[in-house]
């Protein structure tokens, strides 16, 4: 068996586990605090609430907590002022 095949098997087995979500829960809790501060400091919330057009690119480099926090924070902002891609 080659190294690549071995790594693929390990990866597949990891994702098939019923408790795989537990592996990411701690990271989510830690990232949530920092992400919330960064979102506030970025000014995107104020811009969207003021009616300015805000476009946010989620480059899929995490577990989605930043996008989740943005959507929660902007739930009362006009939906046509912001877009997460």
Contact map, one row per residue, 1 for C-alpha under 8 A:
1110110000000000000000000000000000000000000000000000000000000000000000000000000000000
1111110000000000000000000000000000000000000000000000000000000000000000000000000000000
1111111000000000000000000000000000000000000000000000000000000000000000000000000000000
0111111100000000000000000000000000000000000000000000000000000000000000000000000000000
1111111110000000000000000000000000000000000000000000000000000000000000000000000000000
1111111111000000000000000000000000000000000000000000000000000000000000000000000000000
0011111111100000000000000000000000000000000000000000000000000000000000000000000000000
0001111111110000000000000000000000000000000000000000000000000000000000000000000000000
0000111111111000000000000000000000000000000000000000000000000000000000000000000000000
0000011111111100000000000000000000000000000000000000000000000000000000000000000000000
0000001111111110000000000000000000000000000000000000000000000000000000000000000000000
0000000111111111000000000000000000000000000000000000000000000000000000000000000000000
0000000011111111100000000000000000000000000000000000000000000000000000000000000000000
0000000001111111100100000000000000000000000000000000000000000000000000000000000000000
0000000000111111100100000000000000000000000000000000000000000000000000000000000000000
0000000000011111110100000000000000000000000000000000000000000000000000000000000000000
0000000000001111111100000000000000000000000000000000000000000000000000000000000000000
0000000000000001111110000000000000000000000000000000000000000000000000000000000000000
0000000000000000111111100000000000000000000000000000000000000000000000000000000000000
0000000000000111111111110000000000000000000000000000000000000000000000000000000000000
0000000000000000011111111000000000000000000000000000000000000000000000000000000000000
0000000000000000001111111100000000000000000000000000000000000000000000000000000000000
0000000000000000001111111110000000000000000000000000000000000000000000000000000000000
0000000000000000000111111111000000000000000000000000000000000010000000000000000000000
0000000000000000000011111111100000000000000000000000000000000000000000000000000000000
0000000000000000000001111111110000000000000000000000000000000000000000000000000000000
0000000000000000000000111111111000000000000000000000000000000000000000000000000000000
0000000000000000000000011111111100000000000000000000000000000010100000000000000000000
0000000000000000000000001111111110000000000000000000000000000000000000000000000000000
0000000000000000000000000111111111000000000000000000000000000000000000000000000000000
0000000000000000000000000011111111100000000000000000000000000000100000000000000000000
0000000000000000000000000001111111110000000000000000000000000000110010000000000000000
0000000000000000000000000000111111111000000000000000000000000000000000000000000000000
0000000000000000000000000000011111111100000000000000000000000000000000000000000000000
0000000000000000000000000000001111111110000000000000000000000000110010000000000000000
0000000000000000000000000000000111111111000000000000000000000000010010000000000000000
0000000000000000000000000000000011111111100000000000000000000000000000000000000000000
0000000000000000000000000000000001111111110000000000000000000000000000000000000000000
0000000000000000000000000000000000111111111110000000000000000000010001000000000000000
0000000000000000000000000000000000011111111110000000000000000000000000000000000000000
0000000000000000000000000000000000001111111000000000000000000000000000000000000000000
0000000000000000000000000000000000000111111110000000000000000000000000000000000000000
0000000000000000000000000000000000000011111111100000000000000000000000000000000000000
0000000000000000000000000000000000000011011111110000010000000000000000000000000000000
0000000000000000000000000000000000000011011111111000000000000000000000001100000000000
0000000000000000000000000000000000000000001111111100000000000000000000000000000000000
0000000000000000000000000000000000000000001111111111110000000000000000000000000000000
0000000000000000000000000000000000000000000111111111110000000000000000000100110011000
0000000000000000000000000000000000000000000011111111000000000000000000000101110010000
0000000000000000000000000000000000000000000001111111000000000000000000000000000000000
0000000000000000000000000000000000000000000000111111100000000000000000000000110010000
0000000000000000000000000000000000000000000000111111110000000000000000000000000011000
0000000000000000000000000000000000000000000000110011111000000000000000000000000111000
0000000000000000000000000000000000000000000100110001111100000000000000000000000011100
0000000000000000000000000000000000000000000000000000111110000000000000000000000001111
0000000000000000000000000000000000000000000000000000011111000000000000000000000001111
0000000000000000000000000000000000000000000000000000001111100000000000000000000000011
0000000000000000000000000000000000000000000000000000000111111000001000000000000000011
0000000000000000000000000000000000000000000000000000000011111000000000000000000000000
0000000000000000000000000000000000000000000000000000000001111111000000000000000000000
0000000000000000000000000000000000000000000000000000000001111110000000000000000000000
0000000000000000000000000000000000000000000000000000000000011111100000000000000000000
0000000000000000000000010001000000000000000000000000000000011111100000000000000000000
0000000000000000000000000000000000000000000000000000000000010111111100000000000000000
0000000000000000000000000001001100100000000000000000000000000111111110000000000000000
0000000000000000000000000000000100110010000000000000000000000001111111000000000000000
0000000000000000000000000000000000000000000000000000000001000001111111100000000000010
0000000000000000000000000000000000000000000000000000000000000001111111110000000000000
0000000000000000000000000000000100110000000000000000000000000000111111111000000000000
0000000000000000000000000000000000000010000000000000000000000000011111111100000000000
0000000000000000000000000000000000000000000000000000000000000000001111111110000000000
0000000000000000000000000000000000000000000000000000000000000000000111111110000000000
0000000000000000000000000000000000000000000010000000000000000000000011111111000000000
0000000000000000000000000000000000000000000010011000000000000000000001111111100000000
0000000000000000000000000000000000000000000000000000000000000000000000111111101000000
0000000000000000000000000000000000000000000000001000000000000000000000001111110000000
0000000000000000000000000000000000000000000000011010000000000000000000000111111010000
0000000000000000000000000000000000000000000000011010000000000000000000000001111111000
0000000000000000000000000000000000000000000000000000000000000000000000000010111111100
0000000000000000000000000000000000000000000000000000100000000000000000000000011111100
0000000000000000000000000000000000000000000000011011110000000000000000000000111111100
0000000000000000000000000000000000000000000000010001111100000000000000000000011111110
0000000000000000000000000000000000000000000000000000011100000000000000000000001111111
0000000000000000000000000000000000000000000000000000001111000000001000000000000001111
0000000000000000000000000000000000000000000000000000001111000000000000000000000000111
